[in-house]
Amino acid sequence: MVERENEDLSIRRQCELLALNRSYLYYERVGLSAEDQRVLQEMDKVYLDFPSYGSRRMSRELRRRGCRVGRLRVRSLMRLLGVEVIYPRKRLCIPAKDHQIYPYLLREVETDRPNVVWAADITYIRLN
């Protein structure tokens, strides 16, 4: 929305009219370093093996695998990667009051021969 080559309005005035900080206009995002990329790849491998590791155990495992990284850096990279520790949380088995209860349709079905009942399994498989 800000026109840099506008002769009538300066950039300062355009930012005032749009209620923008000029620092937002000039800011250029810096990408991740090659070291951070390598740590993220290694962290992804560790997470697939041990999804219950938090930032402390993850940083220990990464140091064991040759990455020089501290716990706070691991925590921010976990947040960036979208990795969350898997552990049992409180009150998981209490259904919502408005949730519809579906009937179990296979209760009366006898599965005495092949191809009577089919099921599907959706599993994450790492491709690279």
N, C-alpha and C positions, 0 to 999 in steps of 0.2 A: 504494500500500500504506500510505502514511502518511495517517492521518486527522487533519485539522487541527482538527476540533471534538471530539476525543476528550477527555472529562473525566477519565478515569483515568490516562492516560499523556500526558506532555508531548511536544512535537515532538522535543525533544532526546533523550528516552529512547527514543522510537520509532526515531529514526535510529540510536541506539546498538544497539538490538536487531537492526536490519536491516543493520548495518555500513555505513551510508551517511554521507557527509559532509553536514552541513546546508547547505553552500554549493551542493551538487548539487540540493537540494530548492528553494532560493530562486532559482537561476539562471534567467534568462529570456533566451532566445536573441535576438540582434539580427540583423535581416535586412540584406541588402546595400543600400547607398545607391543613389540614382538614378544617380549618376556611375559607380559600379561596374557597374550594369546596362548602361549605355551602352557602357562599355569591353568588357564581356563580349560584347555583340552585335557590336561592331566586331571583336573578337578572333576571333569565330566566322567572320566574313566573310574576314578575313585568312587564317585557318587553311584555309578551303576553297580559297583561291587558292594559298597557299604552305604545304603541310603539312610542309615540311622546316625551317621557321623555329623556332629555339629561343627562349628568353626574351630574348636580346640583340637578335636581328634583329626579333623580334616587337615589342619595345618601341620600336625605331627606326621600324618601319613604323607603329605606332600613333601615335607623335609626329608622323610625317609626315602622318597622316590627321586630326590635330587633337586627339588625346587627350593630356592631360598625365599621364603615368604613368611610373614608373621600372621598372627591370629586376626588382627584387625583388617589386614589386607584381604585375608581369606573371607572374612565376614562380608566385606563390601563386594568382593567378586562373586560370592554366593548370591547376594542380593541382585547383582547385575545379571547373573546367569539364570535367576529365577529358581534356584535350588532351595528347597525347604526340607528340613529334617523330618523324616517319617517316624512318628512315635504315636502311641495311643493317646488320644485326647479325651477330655472329660465328656461324658454324656453323649456318646456317639450313637447309642442304640435307641434313643428316645425319638420316636417319629414326630413330625409336625402335626398339629391338630387338624389342619385342613388337607393333609396329604391323602390322596385316594389310595385305598387298599385294594390291590388287585388280587383276584382269586388265583390259587395255584391250580392250573389247568391239567396237570399231569397226575393228580392224586388218584384218579380212578383208572388211569391208563396202565395196562399191563405191558411191560417191556420184556417180552419173552423171546423176541427174535430181533435180528438186525434191522436197521432203518425204520424203527418205529418212532424213535425220538431223536431229534437232531439238536445240536448245540453249537454255539460259536464262541471262540475265544479271541479276545482282542488283547494282544500283547505287544508292548513296545520292544522292537528289535533294532539295535544300533546297526546302521548300515555301513559305517566306515570305521 
